[in-house]
Amino acid sequence: MITLSSIENLQEALQKLERIKKDASYLHEKLLHAVHLTRALQFKYHYLGCSLLDVDCKEETPTFVSDSILNMYKRELDALKKDSQFYLVKQLFSNYESIGYAKICLLILDRTPTSLVGPTSIK
């Protein structure tokens, strides 16, 4: 997915993420774990975003892994979604969908907004 991001939108998303990190550190750790797991399994960040928002994204569903690995990944995401403050993550991904789930994930991984400005294609 190609997204075009303004520095203002990226900075706003980062500020929201920083508030989550400060006010709900345990939730942030779970979110960071989900992003690291997505990266380690070589799944698309867009798939993570869709999964967190319960959006159907069959075209992004990984087909190169066994069902047991996919089920393990879904269990890990379910643990995140069961957190009482998960609505903060849902708001983050919903409110900043226009910058792309991949860029949100890269912000979670401590990339700077300036490094993510402009058009990119990250899956």
Backbone bond lengths (Angstrom), bond angles and torsions (degrees), N, CA, C in turn:
res aa  C-N    CA-C-N  psi(-1)  N-CA   C-N-CA  omega(-1)  CA-C   N-CA-C  phi
1 M - - - 1.438 - - 1.525 108.16 -
2 I 1.322 116.05 130.70 1.454 121.04 178.00 1.521 108.15 -94.20
3 T 1.315 115.34 128.76 1.465 120.53 179.61 1.512 108.88 -127.30
4 L 1.327 115.30 150.97 1.456 121.83 176.54 1.519 106.91 -119.47
5 S 1.312 115.83 119.92 1.466 120.05 -173.40 1.514 111.08 -116.64
6 S 1.314 114.97 137.49 1.460 119.41 172.85 1.515 107.90 -91.74
7 I 1.303 114.71 154.09 1.458 119.92 179.31 1.527 110.29 -62.26
8 E 1.340 116.84 -34.21 1.463 120.32 -179.70 1.526 111.13 -63.94
9 N 1.333 116.99 -45.69 1.464 120.49 179.21 1.524 111.32 -63.87
10 L 1.304 116.70 -40.50 1.463 120.34 178.99 1.528 111.08 -66.01
11 Q 1.322 117.17 -40.60 1.463 120.20 179.17 1.528 110.91 -67.85
12 E 1.333 116.95 -38.44 1.470 119.88 176.67 1.527 110.49 -62.77
13 A 1.328 116.51 -43.90 1.466 120.46 179.25 1.524 110.16 -62.72
14 L 1.320 116.53 -40.24 1.459 120.22 178.53 1.524 110.74 -64.45
15 Q 1.325 117.57 -40.60 1.469 120.55 178.03 1.529 110.66 -62.14
16 K 1.319 116.83 -42.45 1.475 121.11 177.52 1.531 109.36 -61.87
17 L 1.313 116.09 -43.66 1.461 121.00 178.75 1.524 111.23 -63.18
18 E 1.322 117.50 -40.30 1.465 121.35 177.64 1.521 111.17 -63.73
19 R 1.339 116.97 -37.15 1.474 119.69 176.98 1.525 110.42 -65.66
20 I 1.326 116.69 -39.65 1.468 119.85 177.01 1.526 109.21 -62.48
21 K 1.319 116.33 -44.81 1.469 120.98 -179.16 1.523 110.98 -60.38
22 K 1.343 116.60 -39.40 1.462 121.04 -177.55 1.528 111.81 -78.25
23 D 1.330 116.73 -46.72 1.465 121.00 -172.29 1.528 114.20 -88.14
24 A 1.307 116.89 -21.90 1.470 120.93 -177.68 1.532 108.65 -140.64
25 S 1.312 115.86 63.77 1.471 120.64 -173.13 1.530 112.94 -60.03
26 Y 1.331 117.02 -36.23 1.464 119.38 179.78 1.529 110.38 -66.44
27 L 1.313 117.27 -39.58 1.467 121.85 175.95 1.522 109.97 -63.13
28 H 1.330 116.73 -42.16 1.468 120.15 178.53 1.521 110.85 -61.28
29 E 1.321 117.14 -40.65 1.472 119.93 178.14 1.526 111.42 -61.78
30 K 1.327 116.59 -41.03 1.475 120.42 178.07 1.525 110.50 -64.98
31 L 1.330 116.52 -40.58 1.461 120.94 178.90 1.524 110.48 -65.33
32 L 1.310 116.65 -44.48 1.459 121.33 177.58 1.530 110.47 -60.32
33 H 1.323 116.55 -41.14 1.463 121.08 176.47 1.534 110.64 -59.60
34 A 1.321 116.97 -43.83 1.468 120.74 179.97 1.524 111.32 -63.19
35 V 1.328 116.73 -40.26 1.466 120.38 179.15 1.530 110.24 -67.78
36 H 1.330 117.14 -43.68 1.471 120.23 177.46 1.534 111.15 -61.80
37 L 1.319 116.21 -41.36 1.466 120.38 179.12 1.527 110.45 -64.25
38 T 1.310 116.64 -41.78 1.463 121.01 177.99 1.524 110.21 -59.98
39 R 1.295 115.71 -44.30 1.466 121.18 179.55 1.531 111.01 -65.83
40 A 1.329 116.76 -45.20 1.466 120.90 -178.35 1.531 111.81 -63.10
41 L 1.325 115.89 -36.84 1.465 119.72 179.84 1.527 112.26 -82.92
42 Q 1.316 116.39 -3.69 1.457 123.91 -178.91 1.528 112.03 61.09
43 F 1.337 115.19 36.01 1.461 121.21 172.87 1.526 107.38 -85.48
44 K 1.304 115.97 160.85 1.461 120.55 178.53 1.521 109.53 -79.40
45 Y 1.330 115.21 140.61 1.457 119.92 177.24 1.529 110.56 -62.32
46 H 1.311 115.88 -29.63 1.469 119.35 177.63 1.534 110.34 -62.48
47 Y 1.309 116.69 -36.82 1.463 121.13 177.44 1.532 110.11 -63.73
48 L 1.324 116.43 -41.20 1.464 120.28 176.89 1.525 110.40 -60.76
49 G 1.327 117.16 -48.61 1.459 120.82 -179.65 1.519 112.13 -59.73
50 C 1.315 116.41 -45.29 1.469 120.39 178.31 1.524 110.88 -62.47
51 S 1.311 116.33 -41.12 1.464 120.43 -179.30 1.520 111.64 -65.68
52 L 1.320 116.78 -38.71 1.465 120.04 179.71 1.520 111.81 -68.53
53 L 1.321 116.62 -31.87 1.465 120.94 -179.12 1.529 112.44 -95.27
54 D 1.321 116.72 4.10 1.465 122.32 -178.60 1.526 111.89 56.56
55 V 1.320 115.39 42.05 1.460 122.37 177.17 1.525 107.92 -100.83
56 D 1.312 115.88 135.58 1.465 120.30 178.93 1.529 109.39 -68.56
57 C 1.310 116.11 124.49 1.476 120.38 178.78 1.524 109.06 -141.48
58 K 1.317 115.04 60.61 1.466 119.78 -177.04 1.520 112.76 -57.89
59 E 1.344 116.82 -33.38 1.469 119.23 -179.78 1.519 112.24 -68.03
60 E 1.313 117.88 -19.20 1.462 122.23 179.83 1.528 112.66 -98.87
61 T 1.325 117.93 -9.01 1.458 120.90 -178.24 1.529 109.86 -64.20
62 P 1.318 116.66 126.06 1.473 119.83 -179.52 1.531 111.14 -61.44
63 T 1.311 115.37 132.38 1.470 120.51 179.80 1.524 111.44 -111.44
64 F 1.321 116.91 -3.96 1.458 121.04 -174.14 1.526 113.28 -96.47
65 V 1.340 117.04 8.01 1.464 120.41 -179.95 1.522 109.91 -122.91
66 S 1.298 114.71 159.26 1.465 118.97 179.46 1.526 110.13 -72.94
67 D 1.301 115.19 160.68 1.465 120.55 179.17 1.527 111.77 -60.06
68 S 1.332 116.61 -34.51 1.464 119.03 -178.63 1.530 111.23 -64.41
69 I 1.315 117.85 -38.05 1.468 121.36 178.20 1.528 109.99 -68.77
70 L 1.318 116.37 -43.26 1.463 120.54 179.04 1.534 110.73 -63.67
71 N 1.327 116.67 -39.66 1.469 120.51 177.59 1.531 111.60 -65.88
72 M 1.331 117.23 -38.74 1.463 121.43 176.61 1.527 109.73 -62.41
73 Y 1.320 116.88 -43.42 1.471 121.54 178.86 1.524 110.33 -61.30
74 K 1.308 117.05 -44.40 1.464 121.14 179.85 1.527 111.33 -64.56
75 R 1.332 117.53 -36.53 1.462 120.37 176.61 1.526 111.17 -63.73
76 E 1.322 116.54 -40.29 1.462 120.74 177.88 1.529 110.58 -63.50
77 L 1.330 116.76 -41.73 1.466 119.87 178.06 1.518 110.93 -67.64
78 D 1.323 116.69 -37.05 1.472 120.01 177.83 1.524 111.04 -61.72
79 A 1.324 117.19 -37.12 1.461 120.87 177.69 1.529 110.07 -62.36
80 L 1.315 117.18 -39.18 1.461 121.46 176.60 1.528 110.51 -66.91
81 K 1.321 115.97 -43.86 1.467 120.78 -176.61 1.530 112.65 -68.49
82 K 1.314 117.97 -21.39 1.466 121.72 179.44 1.526 112.83 -82.82
83 D 1.316 117.23 -8.37 1.460 120.67 178.17 1.523 109.30 -63.32
84 S 1.311 116.77 139.15 1.464 121.03 -176.74 1.532 112.55 -63.97
85 Q 1.317 117.48 -20.82 1.463 120.66 179.63 1.528 112.68 -104.98
86 F 1.312 116.67 16.71 1.462 120.59 -178.71 1.525 112.22 -58.90
87 Y 1.314 117.06 -26.28 1.460 119.97 179.45 1.535 111.06 -55.11
88 L 1.334 118.13 -27.45 1.468 121.40 177.79 1.525 111.06 -66.23
89 V 1.317 116.55 -40.42 1.469 121.40 177.62 1.521 109.28 -68.01
90 K 1.315 115.46 -43.31 1.463 120.22 179.73 1.532 110.52 -60.57
91 Q 1.333 117.14 -42.10 1.461 121.21 176.77 1.525 111.36 -62.31
92 L 1.327 116.32 -42.89 1.460 120.91 179.66 1.525 110.69 -58.44
93 F 1.328 116.17 -51.65 1.466 119.86 -177.55 1.526 111.95 -69.56
94 S 1.313 118.00 -33.90 1.469 121.52 179.17 1.523 111.62 -72.54
95 N 1.327 116.37 -49.82 1.459 120.99 -175.71 1.522 113.07 -66.12
96 Y 1.315 117.58 -28.79 1.462 120.98 -176.02 1.525 112.09 -115.67
97 E 1.311 115.81 26.15 1.468 120.97 177.56 1.528 111.39 -57.06
98 S 1.329 116.98 -32.15 1.462 121.00 -177.74 1.528 113.11 -63.74
99 I 1.327 118.04 -25.97 1.470 118.83 177.70 1.525 111.14 -84.15
100 G 1.314 115.98 -14.31 1.463 120.62 176.62 1.520 111.99 101.24
101 Y 1.317 115.07 139.23 1.467 120.60 179.81 1.523 111.32 -62.13
102 A 1.328 116.28 -33.98 1.461 119.43 -178.93 1.525 110.85 -63.88
103 K 1.325 116.91 -42.34 1.464 119.44 -179.50 1.522 110.79 -69.47
104 I 1.318 117.20 -34.72 1.463 119.69 175.11 1.530 108.88 -61.05
105 C 1.319 116.14 -44.77 1.470 120.25 179.38 1.526 111.30 -63.36
106 L 1.321 117.26 -38.43 1.461 119.73 178.39 1.534 111.09 -67.49
107 L 1.329 117.78 -34.14 1.465 120.03 173.34 1.525 110.25 -63.76
108 I 1.324 116.40 -39.56 1.465 121.01 177.40 1.528 110.35 -60.96
109 L 1.332 115.76 -33.69 1.464 121.75 178.94 1.531 112.32 -85.51
110 D 1.343 116.64 16.54 1.466 123.85 174.41 1.527 115.37 73.37
111 R 1.320 117.87 22.98 1.467 119.30 170.18 1.525 107.39 -74.38
112 T 1.298 116.72 150.05 1.461 121.02 -179.39 1.527 110.41 -85.34
113 P 1.325 117.16 150.57 1.465 119.87 177.52 1.529 112.77 -57.14
114 T 1.328 117.19 -38.52 1.473 118.94 -178.23 1.520 112.03 -64.85
115 S 1.327 117.63 -28.23 1.467 119.79 179.05 1.524 112.19 -75.69
116 L 1.339 116.38 -11.76 1.470 120.71 -175.60 1.526 113.13 -111.66
117 V 1.336 117.19 4.20 1.467 121.01 -177.45 1.518 110.38 -70.38
118 G 1.320 114.73 143.71 1.449 121.28 174.46 1.506 112.68 94.31
119 P 1.334 115.83 -177.95 1.459 119.88 -177.28 1.521 111.81 -74.61
120 T 1.303 115.36 133.85 1.457 120.88 174.86 1.514 108.26 -145.35
121 S 1.289 114.30 160.83 1.459 119.32 174.58 1.514 107.50 -123.91
122 I 1.322 115.88 100.87 1.451 122.83 -179.69 1.510 107.20 -125.44
123 K 1.300 116.81 133.02 1.442 119.68 -179.65 1.491 108.64 -111.94
